[in-house]
Amino acid sequence: MDDCSQQTPLFTFGVIADIQYADIDDGYNYSRTRRRYYRSSLQLLRNALESWSESAVKPEFILQLGDIIDGFNKGRDASDRALDTVLREFSSGPVEVHHVWGNHEFYNFSRSALLRSKLNSTLHSDRSLSEARAGKDIYAYHFSPFPGFTFVVLDAYDVSLLGREESSEQYSDAMTLIRQYNSSEDLNCPPMTEGLQKRFTMFNGGFSKDQLNWLDLVLSSADEKRERVTIVSHLPVHPYSTDPICLAWNFDELLAIIRSHSSVVCFMAGHDHDGGYHRDKDSGVHHLTLEGVIETPPDRNAFGTVSVYEDRMVLKGNGRITDRVFLFPGCQSDADHRAV
Ligand code: ZN
């Protein structure tokens, strides 16, 4: 890991977020400030897959950062059909897909249905990922596409009112937590406060103790092996990488774990369709929130291709996504860069 000046990428991967496909006319977001293009999101996904298929260096995998179909499908009894439609597009693409779960997955399906579905990437991968799972009903796992590099998929709705049975202990724990901060009748309405407490809404969630402990172990092992770790989750965890209304409930606990491990280089999320980016001062970790396909006009695009080198990852954005360079903390080129 000492050579920080390679020119050819070791491998590349694709990223795309918040497709939220539904076979319905355009609409608006909750606060009616952004247009949503429910049908054309499928075409934008095709554009991304076509671009990845045609690229000279084929991506090793695609990260689908959650909210693959919209919650409106549920009311129309069209959840399965919409999911089949989107997954058919993905299967025509070049490589394996790692699916992250967002709130819209839970509007359409129960947690147990999702665990059995094609959106459970640990069941549908060439590699055996079941060993790398956080727990029986937690959808978090890690994989290594290339020696020295690990990717961790997190379950940001592990503690949530979504996807858990109302009779379960997890549901009542989540209700107790959200009610400490949010007294709205409709829990999708954020509390009438300024700042970070706005995150306590029903469309967000958090990470259980079990998942945090598991992550801590995975990262300790990666530290020892001097690996580079990228973590992905539907919900962002850095307050400066997103509108705070989209943060994970216990983002602070996750940030503390990330900051205590030298192996982590990047955290990628979706959910906030406007996107965002911040480099954490404490750790040098890059926090990227990817712009959402669903609020991208039909004549634009929203996907990225990341090239991975020994000392950095380079994001080539398409359409709304900005090009970025993520120098790895601790690398000589990063030290040089930060000294300037
Ligand atoms: Zn979302």
Boltz pocket constraint, residues with backbone or C-beta under 6 A from the ligand:
constraints:
  - pocket:
      binder: B
      contacts: [[A, 67], [A, 102], [A, 103], [A, 104], [A, 203], [A, 234], [A, 270], [A, 271], [A, 272]]
      max_distance: 6.0
